Amino acid sequence: MNGSRMDRTRHAVNAWFLHRADGMMHRIYGQRKRAIYAGLPSAIVEIGPGAGANLRYYAPRTRLIAIEPNPAMYRHLQKTAQRYEIDLQIKAEKGEKIDLPDKSVSTVVGTLVLCSVDNPRQVLSEVRRILKPGGRFIFLEHVADLPGTALRARQEYLRRAWSWAFDGCHLNRETHAVIQGAGFAGVDMNCFMMKSRLLPFAPHIFGVAVN
């Protein structure tokens, strides 16, 4: 199997998995998502919306620009947008280079996406570029555990196989430090652990970064 065909297969499998896992993701993250997405404006940019796991939390008729490079996601994303009455525009591009003007949006959302992008620092640089002064980046991410812990050792051990199976997801990425160092005017960040600490993606952060 050549590389491009293998990539297409992985993209399709990942899209199918995220679509099928929507209910589980809602049970795990729903309460926190409702809290951090409360009061969103009527126009949003979302980095890596996947199959549309966040759309149920947006108000009907929200105008959503979806930065999503995986074409296998589009069918699921469009159906989810119709279900929740979201005015969807898909941009088939990566978060490292967003085709939007400087200082043009007030809110960018990113959920479980900085773990899998090629260059999270460049993505956040683009987020800051398109955000208006005072604009908000709202995030929820799983992150690396503290160095020296058994969980961190497990994350390091699994990282290659996990990244291959889950479309580039990095278990050991210190996304909290990347966000803190991205140059935002302020970052309000909280953390939580999933109930089962045996899961390699148990540590999470969530919050708001202000441009």
C-alpha positions, 0 to 999 in steps of 0.5 A: 500500500503506498503512502497516500493510499495509507493516509487516506485509509487512516483519515477515513478510519479516524473520521468514522471513529470520531463520528461513532464516538460522539456520544461518548465524547459528549458524556466525558466532556459535555459539562465542561464544554457547556461551561467554556462555550457559554456566551459564544458570539454568533460567528466562530472559527474552529480549528480541527472540528473533526466530525462536529463534536462541538456543534451541539454546544453552539447556538442555532444559526451560529456562523462557523468557519471550520478549519479542517484538512481531513476531507473524510470528515466533511460528510459527517461535519455537514450532517452534524451542522444540519442537525444543529442548524449551524451555518457551516463553511469548511476551509480545507486547510491546516491550522498552520496557515489559515486563509483569513485576514489579520484581526478579523475574528473575535473567537477561535475554538480548538478542542483536542486538536493541538495534540495532532497538528504538525506545529502547534506553535505555528497554529497558535501564531495563526490563531493570534494573527486572525484574532482581534485585540481582546479576542478569545481562544477557547481550548480543551486539550489532553496533555503530557503528564508530569515528567517522572510519573508512571503515566508519562512513561506510558505516554512515551512508550505508546507515543509512536503507535498511538500517533499512527493509529490516531491520525498524528495524535501526540500523547506526550505533547506539553500543550499547556506550556505551548499555550502559555508561551504563545504570546497571549495577553492572558491565559486562564487555564485549568486542569483535570484528570479523567476518572480512569488514570490508566488511560494514556490521555487522562490529563487535560487542560481547558480554558481561555487565552485572550489576545 
